[in-house]
Structure formats: C-alpha cells, structure tokens
Amino acid sequence: MSTGDKIENSGEKLKGAAKEAAGKAVGNEHLRAEGRADQAEADIKQAGEHAKDALKG
C-alpha cells in the first residue's frame, strides 16, 4: 500500500468520523449514517490495498 493511499484512506475515515459526530451532536440521523458509510468505504478501500500488498509478496 502506498503512503498516499494510506493517507487518503485515513482522511476519508476521519471525515466520516467527523460527520458522524456532527450528526450525533445536532440529532441528524442522516448525517450520522452518511458518516458511518464514509468510514465503511474507507475501511473497504484499505482492505483492498492490504490484499494487493499481500499478493505482491
């Protein structure tokens, strides 16, 4: 996994966590769900990068 991909995935996960926290703070369930979805997407991308790394050796 390249460093750029790690940074990008971490940024997406952090953005999702911020959205989820903001949604919780203001009582906006849609924003919380969007934040959780962003975090899940970042986790999936990270898992894909790990799988590519494992195949490379």
C-alpha positions as CSV (number, residue, x, y, z in Angstrom):
1,M,0.0,0.0,0.0
2,S,1.5,3.3,-1.0
3,T,1.8,6.1,1.6
4,G,-0.5,8.3,-0.5
5,D,-3.3,5.6,-0.3
6,K,-2.9,5.2,3.4
7,I,-3.2,9.0,3.9
8,E,-6.2,9.2,1.6
9,N,-8.0,6.3,3.3
10,S,-7.2,7.7,6.8
11,G,-8.5,11.1,5.7
12,E,-11.7,9.6,4.4
13,K,-12.2,7.7,7.6
14,L,-11.5,10.8,9.7
15,K,-14.0,12.8,7.6
16,G,-16.6,10.1,8.2
17,A,-16.0,10.1,11.9
18,A,-16.4,13.9,11.9
19,K,-19.7,13.7,10.0
20,E,-21.0,11.0,12.4
21,A,-20.0,13.1,15.4
22,A,-21.6,16.2,13.9
23,G,-24.8,14.3,13.1
24,K,-24.9,13.0,16.7
25,A,-24.4,16.4,18.1
26,V,-27.2,18.0,16.2
27,G,-29.5,15.0,16.2
28,N,-29.3,14.5,12.4
29,E,-29.6,10.7,11.8
30,H,-29.0,11.2,8.0
31,L,-25.6,12.9,8.7
32,R,-24.6,10.2,11.2
33,A,-25.5,7.4,8.7
34,E,-23.5,9.2,5.9
35,G,-20.5,9.4,8.3
36,R,-20.7,5.7,9.1
37,A,-20.9,5.0,5.3
38,D,-17.8,7.1,4.6
39,Q,-15.9,5.2,7.3
40,A,-17.0,1.8,5.9
41,E,-16.0,2.9,2.4
42,A,-12.5,3.8,3.7
43,D,-12.2,0.5,5.5
44,I,-13.1,-1.4,2.4
45,K,-10.6,0.5,0.3
46,Q,-7.9,-0.1,3.0
47,A,-8.7,-3.8,3.0
48,G,-8.3,-3.9,-0.8
49,E,-5.0,-2.2,-0.5
50,H,-3.9,-4.8,2.0
51,A,-5.0,-7.6,-0.3
52,K,-3.0,-6.1,-3.1
53,D,0.1,-5.9,-0.9
54,A,-0.3,-9.5,0.2
55,L,-0.4,-10.6,-3.4
56,K,2.7,-8.7,-4.3
57,G,4.7,-10.6,-1.7
